[in-house]
Amino acid sequence: MDKEADDGDAAEDCEGFMNELRVQVTIPSDIAEICRRAISLESSHAGLRKTEVMFSCSGDGLELRVLAGDYSSLRAALNTYLRLITMCVTIIPLNK
């Protein structure tokens, strides 16, 4: 996913979601890629119907994009994924 999303594509992809939040987490690129692969499995879970979460890696870290129909769902998803990212950033260096 490119950092600059095409607004037309975003509108088609996010039908029903009116709120969007993007967060750039600055971490080393190797850790960002491991986090993205691990956490993206959670975002594809069929039980997550109130939000859509997308991840991408850039040269300076991990970008998290959260789409939701309401602010409560947006906040809850953001909190969950930031905790998962924090956990990955803490655990990965221990396993190297």
MOPAC internal coordinates of N, CA, C and O (Angstrom, degrees):
PM7 1SCF
backbone

  N    0.0000 0     0.00 0     0.00 0    0    0    0
  C    1.4428 1     0.00 0     0.00 0    1    0    0
  C    1.5154 1   108.33 1     0.00 0    2    1    0
  O    1.2310 1   121.17 1   -52.30 1    3    2    1
  N    1.3013 1   115.36 1   127.70 1    3    2    1
  C    1.4506 1   119.96 1   178.83 1    5    3    2
  C    1.5158 1   109.12 1   -77.07 1    6    5    3
  O    1.2310 1   120.66 1   -32.38 1    7    6    5
  N    1.3227 1   116.34 1   147.62 1    7    6    5
  C    1.4589 1   121.21 1  -177.46 1    9    7    6
  C    1.5202 1   111.46 1   -59.90 1   10    9    7
  O    1.2310 1   120.13 1   142.82 1   11   10    9
  N    1.3191 1   117.36 1   -37.18 1   11   10    9
  C    1.4512 1   121.90 1   178.28 1   13   11   10
  C    1.5265 1   107.64 1   -96.52 1   14   13   11
  O    1.2310 1   120.25 1   -76.92 1   15   14   13
  N    1.3123 1   117.12 1   103.08 1   15   14   13
  C    1.4582 1   120.94 1  -178.24 1   17   15   14
  C    1.5220 1   109.78 1   -83.59 1   18   17   15
  O    1.2310 1   120.79 1   -33.83 1   19   18   17
  N    1.3202 1   116.09 1   146.17 1   19   18   17
  C    1.4483 1   121.33 1   175.48 1   21   19   18
  C    1.5207 1   107.67 1   -74.42 1   22   21   19
  O    1.2310 1   120.25 1   -54.26 1   23   22   21
  N    1.3366 1   117.14 1   125.74 1   23   22   21
  C    1.4611 1   121.14 1  -176.24 1   25   23   22
  C    1.5227 1   111.98 1   -61.17 1   26   25   23
  O    1.2310 1   119.68 1   145.52 1   27   26   25
  N    1.3225 1   118.22 1   -34.48 1   27   26   25
  C    1.4540 1   120.61 1   178.52 1   29   27   26
  C    1.5135 1   111.64 1   -64.93 1   30   29   27
  O    1.2310 1   120.36 1   135.44 1   31   30   29
  N    1.3258 1   116.91 1   -44.56 1   31   30   29
  C    1.4599 1   121.05 1   177.73 1   33   31   30
  C    1.5138 1   111.02 1   -65.15 1   34   33   31
  O    1.2310 1   120.29 1   140.85 1   35   34   33
  N    1.3241 1   117.04 1   -39.15 1   35   34   33
  C    1.4617 1   121.12 1  -179.41 1   37   35   34
  C    1.5177 1   110.35 1   -62.62 1   38   37   35
  O    1.2310 1   120.19 1   139.40 1   39   38   37
  N    1.3156 1   117.23 1   -40.60 1   39   38   37
  C    1.4612 1   120.49 1  -179.21 1   41   39   38
  C    1.5256 1   110.70 1   -64.62 1   42   41   39
  O    1.2310 1   120.29 1   140.23 1   43   42   41
  N    1.3357 1   117.05 1   -39.77 1   43   42   41
  C    1.4582 1   120.20 1   178.80 1   45   43   42
  C    1.5182 1   111.57 1   -69.27 1   46   45   43
  O    1.2310 1   120.29 1   137.89 1   47   46   45
  N    1.3291 1   117.06 1   -42.11 1   47   46   45
  C    1.4566 1   121.73 1  -177.35 1   49   47   46
  C    1.5204 1   112.29 1   -69.33 1   50   49   47
  O    1.2310 1   119.58 1   154.02 1   51   50   49
  N    1.3182 1   118.40 1   -25.98 1   51   50   49
  C    1.4567 1   122.49 1  -168.71 1   53   51   50
  C    1.5173 1   112.51 1  -112.27 1   54   53   51
  O    1.2310 1   119.72 1  -151.06 1   55   54   53
  N    1.2914 1   118.14 1    28.94 1   55   54   53
  C    1.4422 1   120.22 1  -177.94 1   57   55   54
  C    1.5264 1   110.30 1   -56.72 1   58   57   55
  O    1.2310 1   120.27 1   -52.31 1   59   58   57
  N    1.3269 1   117.08 1   127.69 1   59   58   57
  C    1.4525 1   121.83 1  -178.21 1   61   59   58
  C    1.5152 1   113.74 1    93.71 1   62   61   59
  O    1.2310 1   119.52 1   164.53 1   63   62   61
  N    1.3249 1   118.52 1   -15.47 1   63   62   61
  C    1.4585 1   122.45 1   177.90 1   65   63   62
  C    1.5216 1   108.34 1  -102.47 1   66   65   63
  O    1.2310 1   120.60 1   -56.04 1   67   66   65
  N    1.3266 1   116.45 1   123.96 1   67   66   65
  C    1.4588 1   119.60 1  -176.57 1   69   67   66
  C    1.5219 1   113.13 1  -107.05 1   70   69   67
  O    1.2310 1   119.33 1   163.76 1   71   70   69
  N    1.3048 1   118.88 1   -16.24 1   71   70   69
  C    1.4617 1   122.25 1  -176.45 1   73   71   70
  C    1.5201 1   109.80 1  -113.79 1   74   73   71
  O    1.2310 1   121.15 1   -45.17 1   75   74   73
  N    1.3264 1   115.41 1   134.83 1   75   74   73
  C    1.4616 1   120.50 1  -178.76 1   77   75   74
  C    1.5204 1   109.43 1  -132.90 1   78   77   75
  O    1.2310 1   121.49 1   -38.81 1   79   78   77
  N    1.3206 1   114.76 1   141.19 1   79   78   77
  C    1.4573 1   121.30 1   176.79 1   81   79   78
  C    1.5172 1   107.97 1  -138.17 1   82   81   79
  O    1.2310 1   120.92 1   -47.63 1   83   82   81
  N    1.3366 1   115.85 1   132.37 1   83   82   81
  C    1.4684 1   121.23 1   176.27 1   85   83   82
  C    1.5152 1   108.51 1  -118.17 1   86   85   83
  O    1.2310 1   121.34 1   -44.70 1   87   86   85
  N    1.3288 1   115.04 1   135.30 1   87   86   85
  C    1.4600 1   121.24 1   179.93 1   89   87   86
  C    1.5212 1   107.85 1  -129.93 1   90   89   87
  O    1.2310 1   120.57 1   -48.24 1   91   90   89
  N    1.3235 1   116.51 1   131.76 1   91   90   89
  C    1.4654 1   122.25 1   175.31 1   93   91   90
  C    1.5222 1   107.44 1  -105.70 1   94   93   91
  O    1.2310 1   120.53 1   -61.90 1   95   94   93
  N    1.3313 1   116.59 1   118.10 1   95   94   93
  C    1.4594 1   122.46 1   178.75 1   97   95   94
  C    1.5276 1   107.17 1  -103.42 1   98   97   95
  O    1.2310 1   120.39 1   -62.03 1   99   98   97
  N    1.3212 1   116.86 1   117.97 1   99   98   97
  C    1.4613 1   121.31 1  -177.85 1  101   99   98
  C    1.5243 1   109.77 1   -86.51 1  102  101   99
  O    1.2310 1   121.49 1   -73.15 1  103  102  101
  N    1.3315 1   114.76 1   106.85 1  103  102  101
  C    1.4642 1   122.77 1   177.91 1  105  103  102
  C    1.5270 1   107.41 1  -142.60 1  106  105  103
  O    1.2310 1   119.56 1   -17.41 1  107  106  105
  N    1.3357 1   118.45 1   162.59 1  107  106  105
  C    1.4673 1   120.30 1   178.16 1  109  107  106
  C    1.5322 1   111.31 1   -56.76 1  110  109  107
  O    1.2310 1   120.76 1   -36.40 1  111  110  109
  N    1.3291 1   116.15 1   143.60 1  111  110  109
  C    1.4635 1   120.88 1  -173.66 1  113  111  110
  C    1.5308 1   113.69 1   -61.08 1  114  113  111
  O    1.2310 1   119.68 1   145.62 1  115  114  113
  N    1.3358 1   118.22 1   -34.38 1  115  114  113
  C    1.4689 1   119.01 1   179.25 1  117  115  114
  C    1.5263 1   110.97 1   -67.82 1  118  117  115
  O    1.2310 1   120.21 1   140.45 1  119  118  117
  N    1.3140 1   117.20 1   -39.55 1  119  118  117
  C    1.4702 1   121.00 1   177.29 1  121  119  118
  C    1.5243 1   110.13 1   -70.10 1  122  121  119
  O    1.2310 1   120.04 1   142.69 1  123  122  121
  N    1.3324 1   117.54 1   -37.31 1  123  122  121
  C    1.4676 1   121.27 1   178.57 1  125  123  122
  C    1.5229 1   110.92 1   -59.92 1  126  125  123
  O    1.2310 1   120.23 1   137.35 1  127  126  125
  N    1.3226 1   117.17 1   -42.65 1  127  126  125
  C    1.4657 1   120.75 1  -179.40 1  129  127  126
  C    1.5281 1   111.31 1   -66.89 1  130  129  127
  O    1.2310 1   119.95 1   138.54 1  131  130  129
  N    1.3077 1   117.70 1   -41.46 1  131  130  129
  C    1.4720 1   120.96 1   177.56 1  133  131  130
  C    1.5251 1   109.90 1   -63.44 1  134  133  131
  O    1.2310 1   120.20 1   135.21 1  135  134  133
  N    1.3213 1   117.22 1   -44.79 1  135  134  133
  C    1.4732 1   121.72 1   177.91 1  137  135  134
  C    1.5241 1   110.56 1   -60.03 1  138  137  135
  O    1.2310 1   120.64 1   133.78 1  139  138  137
  N    1.3253 1   116.38 1   -46.22 1  139  138  137
  C    1.4643 1   120.48 1  -178.54 1  141  139  138
  C    1.5252 1   110.81 1   -58.51 1  142  141  139
  O    1.2310 1   120.48 1   133.38 1  143  142  141
  N    1.3201 1   116.69 1   -46.62 1  143  142  141
  C    1.4646 1   119.85 1  -179.00 1  145  143  142
  C    1.5252 1   111.48 1   -64.93 1  146  145  143
  O    1.2310 1   120.35 1   138.03 1  147  146  145
  N    1.3200 1   116.93 1   -41.97 1  147  146  145
  C    1.4686 1   120.63 1  -177.65 1  149  147  146
  C    1.5263 1   111.88 1   -69.77 1  150  149  147
  O    1.2310 1   120.56 1   133.81 1  151  150  149
  N    1.3086 1   116.53 1   -46.19 1  151  150  149
  C    1.4632 1   120.37 1  -173.30 1  153  151  150
  C    1.5269 1   111.93 1   -79.63 1  154  153  151
  O    1.2310 1   119.64 1   151.81 1  155  154  153
  N    1.3193 1   118.30 1   -28.19 1  155  154  153
  C    1.4623 1   119.36 1  -179.48 1  157  155  154
  C    1.5265 1   111.69 1   -63.69 1  158  157  155
  O    1.2310 1   120.05 1   157.58 1  159  158  157
  N    1.3266 1   117.51 1   -22.42 1  159  158  157
  C    1.4679 1   120.09 1   174.25 1  161  159  158
  C    1.5242 1   110.51 1   -62.01 1  162  161  159
  O    1.2310 1   120.49 1   142.57 1  163  162  161
  N    1.3284 1   116.66 1   -37.43 1  163  162  161
  C    1.4669 1   120.95 1   178.44 1  165  163  162
  C    1.5246 1   111.19 1   -66.94 1  166  165  163
  O    1.2310 1   120.25 1   141.47 1  167  166  165
  N    1.3214 1   117.13 1   -38.53 1  167  166  165
  C    1.4633 1   120.37 1  -175.65 1  169  167  166
  C    1.5213 1   112.27 1   -72.03 1  170  169  167
  O    1.2310 1   119.83 1   161.29 1  171  170  169
  N    1.3250 1   117.94 1   -18.71 1  171  170  169
  C    1.4623 1   120.41 1   179.30 1  173  171  170
  C    1.5298 1   112.21 1   -90.98 1  174  173  171
  O    1.2310 1   119.93 1  -177.68 1  175  174  173
  N    1.3188 1   117.73 1     2.32 1  175  174  173
  C    1.4645 1   122.30 1  -179.91 1  177  175  174
  C    1.5275 1   109.91 1   -63.39 1  178  177  175
  O    1.2310 1   120.29 1   -46.67 1  179  178  177
  N    1.3144 1   117.05 1   133.33 1  179  178  177
  C    1.4626 1   122.05 1  -175.98 1  181  179  178
  C    1.5242 1   113.14 1   -64.97 1  182  181  179
  O    1.2310 1   119.29 1   159.71 1  183  182  181
  N    1.3175 1   118.96 1   -20.29 1  183  182  181
  C    1.4568 1   121.59 1  -177.86 1  185  183  182
  C    1.5179 1   114.38 1   -75.23 1  186  185  183
  O    1.2310 1   119.97 1   169.07 1  187  186  185
  N    1.3293 1   117.66 1   -10.93 1  187  186  185
  C    1.4595 1   120.87 1  -178.20 1  189  187  186
  C    1.5260 1   109.77 1   -91.17 1  190  189  187
  O    1.2310 1   120.48 1   -92.08 1  191  190  189
  N    1.3067 1   116.68 1    87.92 1  191  190  189
  C    1.4591 1   121.00 1  -176.08 1  193  191  190
  C    1.5351 1   112.78 1   -99.98 1  194  193  191
  O    1.2310 1   119.70 1   159.84 1  195  194  193
  N    1.3161 1   118.18 1   -20.16 1  195  194  193
  C    1.4598 1   120.69 1  -176.83 1  197  195  194
  C    1.5175 1   113.27 1   -85.57 1  198  197  195
  O    1.2310 1   120.38 1   164.68 1  199  198  197
  N    1.3196 1   116.89 1   -15.32 1  199  198  197
  C    1.4611 1   120.43 1  -177.65 1  201  199  198
  C    1.5157 1   110.54 1  -137.54 1  202  201  199
  O    1.2310 1   121.88 1   -19.88 1  203  202  201
  N    1.3102 1   114.01 1   160.12 1  203  202  201
  C    1.4584 1   121.34 1   170.42 1  205  203  202
  C    1.5211 1   105.88 1  -128.40 1  206  205  203
  O    1.2310 1   120.47 1   -49.17 1  207  206  205
  N    1.3222 1   116.72 1   130.83 1  207  206  205
  C    1.4606 1   121.45 1  -176.77 1  209  207  206
  C    1.5193 1   108.66 1  -126.23 1  210  209  207
  O    1.2310 1   121.06 1   -47.65 1  211  210  209
  N    1.3339 1   115.58 1   132.35 1  211  210  209
  C    1.4605 1   121.19 1   178.80 1  213  211  210
  C    1.5182 1   109.42 1  -128.10 1  214  213  211
  O    1.2310 1   121.18 1   -33.53 1  215  214  213
  N    1.3155 1   115.34 1   146.47 1  215  214  213
  C    1.4622 1   121.97 1  -179.60 1  217  215  214
  C    1.5132 1   109.14 1  -123.72 1  218  217  215
  O    1.2310 1   121.11 1   -32.12 1  219  218  217
  N    1.3186 1   115.47 1   147.88 1  219  218  217
  C    1.4616 1   120.74 1   170.52 1  221  219  218
  C    1.5177 1   108.35 1  -149.40 1  222  221  219
  O    1.2310 1   121.38 1   -27.41 1  223  222  221
  N    1.3121 1   114.96 1   152.59 1  223  222  221
  C    1.4651 1   120.76 1   177.51 1  225  223  222
  C    1.5136 1   108.51 1  -103.89 1  226  225  223
  O    1.2310 1   121.21 1   -39.83 1  227  226  225
  N    1.3102 1   115.29 1   140.17 1  227  226  225
  C    1.4570 1   121.15 1   173.59 1  229  227  226
  C    1.5194 1   106.94 1  -125.77 1  230  229  227
  O    1.2310 1   120.46 1    -0.76 1  231  230  229
  N    1.3044 1   116.72 1   179.24 1  231  230  229
  C    1.4524 1   120.23 1  -177.48 1  233  231  230
  C    1.5086 1   113.91 1   -60.69 1  234  233  231
  O    1.2310 1   120.49 1   153.13 1  235  234  233
  N    1.3243 1   116.67 1   -26.87 1  235  234  233
  C    1.4643 1   119.42 1  -176.04 1  237  235  234
  C    1.5166 1   113.61 1  -114.53 1  238  237  235
  O    1.2310 1   119.63 1  -158.62 1  239  238  237
  N    1.3278 1   118.31 1    21.38 1  239  238  237
  C    1.4488 1   118.52 1   174.39 1  241  239  238
  C    1.5088 1   115.07 1   145.77 1  242  241  239
  O    1.2310 1   121.80 1    32.74 1  243  242  241
  N    1.3137 1   114.16 1  -147.26 1  243  242  241
  C    1.4527 1   123.46 1  -173.20 1  245  243  242
  C    1.5191 1   108.73 1  -121.90 1  246  245  243
  O    1.2310 1   120.53 1   -49.32 1  247  246  245
  N    1.3219 1   116.58 1   130.68 1  247  246  245
  C    1.4562 1   120.67 1   175.95 1  249  247  246
  C    1.5180 1   108.72 1  -105.01 1  250  249  247
  O    1.2310 1   121.07 1   -48.56 1  251  250  249
  N    1.3100 1   115.56 1   131.44 1  251  250  249
  C    1.4556 1   123.74 1   179.31 1  253  251  250
  C    1.5201 1   107.19 1  -113.84 1  254  253  251
  O    1.2310 1   120.25 1   -52.64 1  255  254  253
  N    1.3259 1   117.13 1   127.36 1  255  254  253
  C    1.4647 1   122.21 1   178.33 1  257  255  254
  C    1.5184 1   107.46 1  -121.93 1  258  257  255
  O    1.2310 1   120.80 1   -60.13 1  259  258  257
  N    1.3292 1   116.07 1   119.87 1  259  258  257
  C    1.4616 1   121.80 1  -177.32 1  261  259  258
  C    1.5212 1   108.58 1  -116.23 1  262  261  259
  O    1.2310 1   120.40 1   -49.97 1  263  262  261
  N    1.3292 1   116.83 1   130.03 1  263  262  261
  C    1.4563 1   123.37 1   176.49 1  265  263  262
  C    1.5199 1   107.77 1  -119.80 1  266  265  263
  O    1.2310 1   120.86 1   -43.31 1  267  266  265
  N    1.3305 1   115.95 1   136.69 1  267  266  265
  C    1.4644 1   119.35 1  -179.08 1  269  267  266
  C    1.5224 1   110.06 1  -152.40 1  270  269  267
  O    1.2310 1   121.25 1   -21.64 1  271  270  269
  N    1.3154 1   115.21 1   158.36 1  271  270  269
  C    1.4526 1   120.85 1   178.88 1  273  271  270
  C    1.5109 1   113.44 1   -81.32 1  274  273  271
  O    1.2310 1   120.00 1   159.33 1  275  274  273
  N    1.3289 1   117.60 1   -20.67 1  275  274  273
  C    1.4671 1   120.81 1   179.57 1  277  275  274
  C    1.5250 1   109.70 1  -144.63 1  278  277  275
  O    1.2310 1   121.24 1   -17.13 1  279  278  277
  N    1.3373 1   115.24 1   162.87 1  279  278  277
  C    1.4620 1   120.50 1  -175.75 1  281  279  278
  C    1.5267 1   113.17 1   -67.63 1  282  281  279
  O    1.2310 1   119.91 1   146.57 1  283  282  281
  N    1.3121 1   117.78 1   -33.43 1  283  282  281
  C    1.4681 1   120.02 1   179.26 1  285  283  282
  C    1.5234 1   111.06 1   -63.71 1  286  285  283
  O    1.2310 1   120.52 1   136.29 1  287  286  285
  N    1.3127 1   116.61 1   -43.71 1  287  286  285
  C    1.4691 1   120.67 1   178.15 1  289  287  286
  C    1.5186 1   110.89 1   -67.06 1  290  289  287
  O    1.2310 1   120.53 1   142.19 1  291  290  289
  N    1.3264 1   116.60 1   -37.81 1  291  290  289
  C    1.4640 1   120.97 1   178.10 1  293  291  290
  C    1.5240 1   110.56 1   -62.05 1  294  293  291
  O    1.2310 1   120.71 1   132.62 1  295  294  293
  N    1.3187 1   116.26 1   -47.38 1  295  294  293
  C    1.4682 1   121.72 1  -179.95 1  297  295  294
  C    1.5243 1   111.10 1   -63.96 1  298  297  295
  O    1.2310 1   120.37 1   135.20 1  299  298  297
  N    1.3232 1   116.90 1   -44.80 1  299  298  297
  C    1.4655 1   120.62 1  -178.98 1  301  299  298
  C    1.5299 1   111.05 1   -62.57 1  302  301  299
  O    1.2310 1   120.35 1   136.01 1  303  302  301
  N    1.3261 1   116.94 1   -43.99 1  303  302  301
  C    1.4639 1   120.07 1   179.28 1  305  303  302
  C    1.5240 1   110.97 1   -65.35 1  306  305  303
  O    1.2310 1   120.45 1   136.93 1  307  306  305
  N    1.3238 1   116.75 1   -43.07 1  307  306  305
  C    1.4600 1   119.80 1   179.10 1  309  307  306
  C    1.5214 1   110.85 1   -60.22 1  310  309  307
  O    1.2310 1   120.25 1   132.78 1  311  310  309
  N    1.3274 1   117.13 1   -47.22 1  311  310  309
  C    1.4681 1   120.72 1   178.92 1  313  311  310
  C    1.5282 1   111.42 1   -58.94 1  314  313  311
  O    1.2310 1   120.51 1   135.77 1  315  314  313
  N    1.3153 1   116.63 1   -44.23 1  315  314  313
  C    1.4644 1   120.87 1  -179.51 1  317  315  314
  C    1.5223 1   111.41 1   -61.07 1  318  317  315
  O    1.2310 1   120.65 1   130.38 1  319  318  317
  N    1.3207 1   116.37 1   -49.62 1  319  318  317
  C    1.4641 1   119.32 1  -176.02 1  321  319  318
  C    1.5190 1   112.72 1   -72.24 1  322  321  319
  O    1.2310 1   119.55 1   147.07 1  323  322  321
  N    1.3158 1   118.46 1   -32.93 1  323  322  321
  C    1.4693 1   119.46 1   174.70 1  325  323  322
  C    1.5276 1   110.71 1   -65.30 1  326  325  323
  O    1.2310 1   120.22 1   143.01 1  327  326  325
  N    1.3350 1   117.19 1   -36.99 1  327  326  325
  C    1.4719 1   119.87 1   175.84 1  329  327  326
  C    1.5285 1   111.20 1   -65.28 1  330  329  327
  O    1.2310 1   120.33 1   138.98 1  331  330  329
  N    1.3266 1   116.97 1   -41.02 1  331  330  329
  C    1.4651 1   120.30 1   178.35 1  333  331  330
  C    1.5283 1   111.15 1   -64.93 1  334  333  331
  O    1.2310 1   120.24 1   139.59 1  335  334  333
  N    1.3276 1   117.14 1   -40.41 1  335  334  333
  C    1.4653 1   120.71 1   177.46 1  337  335  334
  C    1.5233 1   109.91 1   -63.95 1  338  337  335
  O    1.2310 1   120.38 1   135.74 1  339  338  337
  N    1.3289 1   116.88 1   -44.26 1  339  338  337
  C    1.4689 1   120.95 1   178.38 1  341  339  338
  C    1.5231 1   110.50 1   -59.15 1  342  341  339
  O    1.2310 1   120.49 1   137.36 1  343  342  341
  N    1.3260 1   116.66 1   -42.64 1  343  342  341
  C    1.4583 1   120.89 1   178.61 1  345  343  342
  C    1.5290 1   110.68 1   -61.75 1  346  345  343
  O    1.2310 1   120.21 1   134.39 1  347  346  345
  N    1.3280 1   117.21 1   -45.61 1  347  346  345
  C    1.4721 1   120.61 1   179.29 1  349  347  346
  C    1.5174 1   111.40 1   -61.74 1  350  349  347
  O    1.2310 1   120.38 1   134.80 1  351  350  349
  N    1.3157 1   116.88 1   -45.20 1  351  350  349
  C    1.4677 1   120.84 1  -178.49 1  353  351  350
  C    1.5234 1   110.48 1   -63.45 1  354  353  351
  O    1.2310 1   120.00 1   148.69 1  355  354  353
  N    1.3179 1   117.60 1   -31.31 1  355  354  353
  C    1.4609 1   121.86 1   178.96 1  357  355  354
  C    1.5266 1   111.62 1   -77.05 1  358  357  355
  O    1.2310 1   120.31 1   138.77 1  359  358  357
  N    1.3243 1   117.00 1   -41.23 1  359  358  357
  C    1.4631 1   121.71 1  -173.34 1  361  359  358
  C    1.5249 1   113.40 1   -81.47 1  362  361  359
  O    1.2310 1   119.49 1   140.19 1  363  362  361
  N    1.3142 1   118.58 1   -39.81 1  363  362  361
  C    1.4717 1   121.48 1  -173.12 1  365  363  362
  C    1.5244 1   112.86 1   -56.70 1  366  365  363
  O    1.2310 1   118.58 1   132.42 1  367  366  365
  N    1.3434 1   120.31 1   -47.58 1  367  366  365
  C    1.4751 1   118.52 1   179.78 1  369  367  366
  C    1.5320 1   113.41 1   -62.03 1  370  369  367
  O    1.2310 1   119.83 1   153.48 1  371  370  369
  N    1.3182 1   117.92 1   -26.52 1  371  370  369
  C    1.4615 1   121.11 1   179.00 1  373  371  370
  C    1.5211 1   111.76 1   -69.19 1  374  373  371
  O    1.2310 1   120.41 1   154.07 1  375  374  373
  N    1.3259 1   116.83 1   -25.93 1  375  374  373
  C    1.4634 1   121.81 1  -177.41 1  377  375  374
  C    1.5186 1   113.54 1   -94.29 1  378  377  375
  O    1.2310 1   119.77 1  -179.22 1  379  378  377
  N    1.3040 1   118.05 1     0.78 1  379  378  377
  C    1.4776 1   120.37 1  -178.88 1  381  379  378
  C    1.5013 1   111.20 1   -85.89 1  382  381  379
  O    1.2310 1   120.10 1   180.00 1  383  382  381

